[in-house]
Amino acid sequence: MKKIIYALILPLVVVSGLVFANLEIKNETSKKSIPKPLGGVPLSAAERKAALKKWEATPDGIMYKKWEASPEGKKVYASETKIRKHISAFTNMEAVVTSRSLPPGSRLGFGVMVRINGDDYIVKFEPEKSQLEQLHSLEVNDKIIIKSHNVSHAPKYAYPIVSGDYVERDSKVIFKRAPRKGGC
């Protein structure tokens, strides 16, 4: 009887050991798959600073620095600062839709223009097809609540760009960004 029990337990121990070892191997490979700059070695702070200085000397870098110092660039940064606390805390921001279309020449995909606390913003969405109908129902002067995890800027646009993660109108959720598939 003891031989039968040992014969049944031994394969169970071996299989569970293999499963555990496989999990550790997967964890090690996921840690190793963190993207690194060219050459495979992460850059130190000094190297990053040197690379930034080198980029700032390029025509694109010079143009960007001029934009940052311009009144338009300063206005965009000031507008970003006004909503930074809401972005960091992922809290409600009351907004009014000012336009159902983005500025001419935009390559941001689907979005609307809104006014939050007296400043204009671009709100861009990454909707799935099932969510488009609700977003297309937005009208100029609609009052909405927006939540976002990200605000960015680009010299091409005279407004900060808010990534719309959550939108509600009249206490009804009309958009909620779907979590990304396969990771973060």
WOCOR-V996967 format. One record per backbone hydrogen bond with DSSP energy under -1.0 kcal/mol. CO is the residue of the C=O (numbers start at 1). NH is the residue of the N-H. E is the energy in kcal/mol with one decimal. If there is no record, write none. Layout:
# WOCOR-V996967
co | nh | e
CO | NH | E
CO | NH | E
This chain:
# WOCOR-V996967
co | nh | e
1 | 5 | -2.0
2 | 6 | -2.7
3 | 7 | -2.2
4 | 8 | -1.7
5 | 9 | -2.6
6 | 10 | -2.5
9 | 13 | -2.5
10 | 14 | -2.2
11 | 15 | -2.8
12 | 16 | -2.4
13 | 17 | -2.1
14 | 18 | -2.1
15 | 19 | -2.4
16 | 20 | -2.4
17 | 21 | -2.4
18 | 22 | -2.3
19 | 23 | -2.0
20 | 24 | -1.9
21 | 25 | -2.0
22 | 26 | -2.2
23 | 27 | -2.4
24 | 28 | -2.3
25 | 29 | -2.3
26 | 30 | -2.2
27 | 31 | -1.9
28 | 32 | -1.8
29 | 33 | -1.1
37 | 40 | -2.4
44 | 48 | -2.6
45 | 49 | -2.3
46 | 50 | -2.3
47 | 51 | -2.5
48 | 52 | -2.3
49 | 53 | -2.3
50 | 54 | -2.3
51 | 55 | -2.3
52 | 56 | -2.7
55 | 58 | -1.9
58 | 62 | -2.6
59 | 63 | -2.4
60 | 64 | -2.3
61 | 65 | -2.5
62 | 66 | -2.2
63 | 67 | -2.2
64 | 68 | -2.5
65 | 69 | -1.8
66 | 70 | -1.1
70 | 74 | -2.5
71 | 75 | -2.1
72 | 76 | -2.0
73 | 77 | -2.4
74 | 78 | -2.4
75 | 79 | -2.3
76 | 80 | -2.2
77 | 81 | -2.2
78 | 82 | -1.6
83 | 87 | -2.2
84 | 88 | -2.8
85 | 89 | -2.2
86 | 91 | -1.9
93 | 146 | -2.6
95 | 144 | -2.7
96 | 115 | -2.2
97 | 141 | -3.3
99 | 113 | -2.5
103 | 106 | -1.6
110 | 125 | -2.9
112 | 123 | -3.0
113 | 98 | -2.5
113 | 99 | -1.5
114 | 121 | -2.7
115 | 96 | -1.6
116 | 119 | -2.0
119 | 116 | -2.7
121 | 114 | -2.5
122 | 162 | -3.5
123 | 112 | -2.1
124 | 164 | -3.2
128 | 131 | -1.9
131 | 135 | -1.7
132 | 136 | -2.8
135 | 138 | -1.5
139 | 142 | -1.9
142 | 97 | -2.3
144 | 95 | -2.8
145 | 168 | -2.1
146 | 93 | -1.7
147 | 165 | -1.9
147 | 166 | -1.5
150 | 163 | -2.2
152 | 161 | -3.1
154 | 157 | -1.9
160 | 122 | -2.7
161 | 152 | -2.7
162 | 124 | -2.5
165 | 177 | -3.2
166 | 147 | -2.2
167 | 174 | -2.5
167 | 175 | -1.8
168 | 145 | -2.6
169 | 172 | -1.5
172 | 169 | -2.5
175 | 167 | -2.8
